[in-house]
């Protein structure tokens, strides 16, 4: 994960390093993703998320688009 100050900064970095632009999330979405993904990790009943559960979690956080799709 890389942190940037703006989407324009992301675009400049991608151009400079000849890298495709991936998924972008703000700090609030990053925190929500961490809580969604790891919030129950220490529970004895914890189970890894399957692809459809992961996509649903991404959607609840507002992470949409091809980058966030788990299906092939």
N, CA and C of each residue as an Amber inpcrd file, in Angstrom:
protein
   216
   0.8420000  -1.1500000   0.0000000   0.0000000   0.0000000   0.0000000
   0.9010000   1.2300000   0.0000000   0.5370000   2.1770000  -0.8190000
   1.2390000   3.4470000  -0.8610000   0.2840000   4.5490000  -0.4570000
   0.7770000   5.5500000   0.2290000  -0.0390000   6.6870000   0.6390000
   0.3230000   7.8970000  -0.2170000  -0.7000000   8.5960000  -0.6800000
  -0.5260000   9.7800000  -1.5130000  -1.3780000  10.9060000  -0.9650000
  -1.0230000  12.1330000  -1.2880000  -1.7730000  13.2720000  -0.7740000
  -2.9820000  13.6310000  -1.6290000  -3.0240000  13.1340000  -2.8810000
  -4.1520000  13.4330000  -3.7570000  -4.1830000  12.4370000  -4.9160000
  -5.3170000  12.3900000  -5.6110000  -5.4030000  11.5150000  -6.7830000
  -4.4790000  11.9950000  -7.8990000  -4.2500000  13.2970000  -7.9680000
  -3.3030000  13.8140000  -8.9560000  -1.8970000  13.3020000  -8.6680000
  -1.5570000  13.2140000  -7.3990000  -0.2570000  12.6790000  -7.0060000
  -0.1480000  11.2120000  -7.4200000  -1.2400000  10.4550000  -7.2480000
  -1.2710000   9.0590000  -7.6890000  -0.9940000   8.9880000  -9.1850000
  -1.6930000   9.8220000  -9.9560000  -1.5220000   9.8150000 -11.4120000
  -0.0840000  10.1400000 -11.8130000   0.5190000  11.1270000 -11.1630000
   1.9140000  11.4800000 -11.4800000   2.8570000  10.3290000 -11.1490000
   2.6470000   9.6910000 -10.0000000   3.4870000   8.5660000  -9.5960000
   3.3680000   7.4250000 -10.5980000   2.1420000   7.0950000 -10.9800000
   1.9280000   6.0090000 -11.9440000   2.6190000   6.3120000 -13.2710000
   2.5190000   7.5480000 -13.7090000   3.1690000   7.9300000 -14.9690000
   4.6860000   7.8530000 -14.8340000   5.2130000   8.3660000 -13.7390000
   6.6620000   8.3750000 -13.5270000   7.2330000   6.9580000 -13.4880000
   6.5340000   6.0260000 -12.8450000   7.0460000   4.6760000 -12.6700000
   6.4430000   3.6790000 -13.6550000   5.6700000   4.1920000 -14.6100000
   5.0600000   3.3540000 -15.6470000   4.2810000   2.1910000 -15.0260000
   3.4170000   2.5310000 -14.1030000   2.5930000   1.5440000 -13.4060000
   1.1220000   1.8380000 -13.6640000   0.3020000   0.7880000 -13.7500000
  -1.1320000   1.0390000 -13.9040000  -1.7200000   1.5720000 -12.6030000
  -2.7550000   2.3600000 -12.7430000  -3.4340000   2.8850000 -11.5590000
  -4.3040000   1.7720000 -10.9790000  -4.1360000   1.4820000  -9.7350000
  -4.9040000   0.4360000  -9.0780000  -6.0860000   1.0190000  -8.3310000
  -6.4900000   0.3420000  -7.2920000  -7.5930000   0.8260000  -6.4790000
  -7.1330000   1.9390000  -5.5640000  -8.0060000   2.8950000  -5.3640000
  -7.6900000   4.0330000  -4.4950000  -8.7520000   4.1030000  -3.4140000
  -8.3020000   4.2730000  -2.1740000  -9.2230000   4.4800000  -1.0800000
  -8.6660000   5.5500000  -0.1760000  -9.5620000   6.2860000   0.4640000
  -9.0990000   7.3200000   1.3890000  -8.8370000   6.6840000   2.7550000
  -8.3350000   7.4700000   3.6800000  -7.9760000   6.9220000   4.9940000
  -9.1850000   6.3750000   5.7390000 -10.3140000   7.0470000   5.6170000
 -11.5250000   6.5530000   6.2860000 -11.9250000   5.1950000   5.7150000
 -11.8740000   5.0440000   4.3980000 -12.1930000   3.7520000   3.7940000
 -11.1640000   2.6980000   4.1970000  -9.9090000   3.0850000   4.2990000
  -8.8710000   2.1570000   4.7360000  -9.1370000   1.6470000   6.1390000
  -9.5490000   2.5500000   7.0240000  -9.8760000   2.1450000   8.3940000
 -11.0810000   1.2170000   8.4020000 -12.1100000   1.5750000   7.6370000
 -13.3010000   0.7310000   7.5740000 -12.9740000  -0.6460000   7.0010000
 -12.0990000  -0.6820000   5.9980000 -11.6920000  -1.9630000   5.4200000
 -10.9550000  -2.8010000   6.4630000 -10.0600000  -2.1850000   7.2230000
  -9.3240000  -2.9180000   8.2630000 -10.2870000  -3.4850000   9.2980000
 -11.2690000  -2.6960000   9.7170000 -12.2340000  -3.1630000  10.7110000
 -13.1030000  -4.2800000  10.1340000 -13.5190000  -4.1140000   8.8890000
 -14.3580000  -5.1200000   8.2370000 -13.5830000  -6.4250000   8.0550000
 -12.3280000  -6.3000000   7.6780000 -11.5250000  -7.4840000   7.3350000
 -10.9780000  -8.2000000   8.5610000 -10.5340000  -7.4270000   9.5490000
  -9.8450000  -8.0180000  10.6980000 -10.5840000  -7.8530000  12.0230000
 -11.7360000  -7.2170000  12.0310000 -12.4380000  -6.9130000  13.2740000
 -12.7630000  -8.1300000  14.1230000 -13.0250000  -9.2650000  13.4820000
 -13.3680000 -10.4760000  14.2270000 -12.2820000 -11.5460000  14.1240000
 -11.1140000 -11.1740000  13.7450000 -10.0330000 -12.1270000  13.4600000
  -9.6630000 -12.9900000  14.6670000  -9.8030000 -12.4800000  15.8610000
  -9.4240000 -13.2450000  17.0480000 -10.5600000 -14.1040000  17.5940000
 -11.7050000 -14.0290000  16.9770000 -12.8400000 -14.8490000  17.4070000
 -12.5770000 -16.3160000  17.0760000 -12.9090000 -17.2200000  17.9750000
 -12.7460000 -18.6500000  17.6680000 -13.5880000 -19.0920000  16.4710000
 -14.6510000 -18.3710000  16.1790000 -15.5340000 -18.7230000  15.0570000
 -15.0990000 -18.0670000  13.7440000 -13.9690000 -17.3630000  13.7400000
 -13.5300000 -16.6490000  12.5390000 -13.3600000 -17.5890000  11.3480000
 -13.7870000 -17.1250000  10.2140000 -13.6050000 -17.8310000   8.9460000
 -13.1130000 -16.8240000   7.9200000 -12.2040000 -17.2410000   7.0250000
 -11.7850000 -16.3250000   5.9610000 -12.9850000 -15.9530000   5.0950000
 -12.9430000 -14.7580000   4.5400000 -14.0210000 -14.3230000   3.6520000
 -13.8830000 -15.0180000   2.3000000 -15.0000000 -15.4590000   1.7700000
 -14.9730000 -15.9890000   0.4150000 -15.0860000 -14.8110000  -0.5500000
 -14.8650000 -15.0110000  -1.8350000 -14.8850000 -13.8850000  -2.7720000
 -16.1710000 -13.0600000  -2.7510000 -17.3210000 -13.6930000  -2.6320000
 -18.5600000 -12.9070000  -2.6270000 -18.6930000 -12.0930000  -1.3360000
 -18.2460000 -12.6380000  -0.2170000 -18.2560000 -11.8850000   1.0460000
 -17.2860000 -10.7040000   0.9680000 -16.1320000 -10.9280000   0.3540000
 -15.1540000  -9.8490000   0.2060000 -15.7220000  -8.7330000  -0.6690000
 -16.3390000  -9.0880000  -1.7980000 -16.9370000  -8.0700000  -2.6670000
 -18.0370000  -7.3100000  -1.9450000 -18.8460000  -8.0130000  -1.1430000
 -19.8980000  -7.3370000  -0.3770000 -19.2830000  -6.3500000   0.6220000
 -18.1960000  -6.7540000   1.2640000 -17.5070000  -5.8620000   2.2090000
 -16.9790000  -4.6360000   1.4780000 -16.3520000  -4.8360000   0.3310000
 -15.8480000  -3.7040000  -0.4460000 -16.9870000  -2.7520000  -0.7960000
 -18.1250000  -3.3090000  -1.2090000 -19.2680000  -2.4810000  -1.5640000
 -19.7900000  -1.6690000  -0.3970000 -19.8590000  -2.2610000   0.7860000
 -20.3140000  -1.5260000   1.9740000 -19.4090000  -0.3410000   2.2840000
 -18.1480000  -0.4810000   1.9550000 -17.1700000   0.5720000   2.2350000
 -17.1670000   1.6200000   1.1230000 -17.7620000   1.2740000  -0.0090000
 -17.7960000   2.2050000  -1.1390000 -16.6840000   1.9690000  -2.1350000
 -16.0460000   0.8020000  -2.0660000 -14.9640000   0.4640000  -2.9910000
 -15.5840000  -0.2670000  -4.1780000 -15.6970000   0.4400000  -5.2800000
 -16.3670000  -0.0990000  -6.4550000 -15.4370000  -0.0420000  -7.6570000
 -15.7620000  -0.7940000  -8.6740000 -14.9740000  -0.7990000  -9.8940000
 -14.2680000  -2.1280000 -10.0860000 -13.6550000  -2.2640000 -11.2410000
 -13.0100000  -3.5210000 -11.6270000 -11.9310000  -3.9630000 -10.6440000
 -11.1810000  -3.0380000 -10.1080000 -10.0860000  -3.3900000  -9.1900000
 -10.5870000  -4.1840000  -7.9930000 -11.7890000  -3.8690000  -7.5170000
 -12.3060000  -4.4570000  -6.2900000 -13.1360000  -5.7030000  -6.5260000
 -13.2230000  -6.1620000  -7.7620000 -13.9780000  -7.3810000  -8.0580000
 -13.0940000  -8.6000000  -7.8020000 -13.6510000  -9.5660000  -7.1110000
 -12.9030000 -10.7750000  -6.7740000 -13.0980000 -11.8820000  -7.7980000
 -14.1880000 -11.8180000  -8.5470000 -14.4570000 -12.8620000  -9.5320000
 -13.5920000 -12.6570000 -10.7670000 -13.2770000 -13.7490000 -11.4190000
 -12.4040000 -13.6990000 -12.6020000 -13.2190000 -13.5950000 -13.8510000
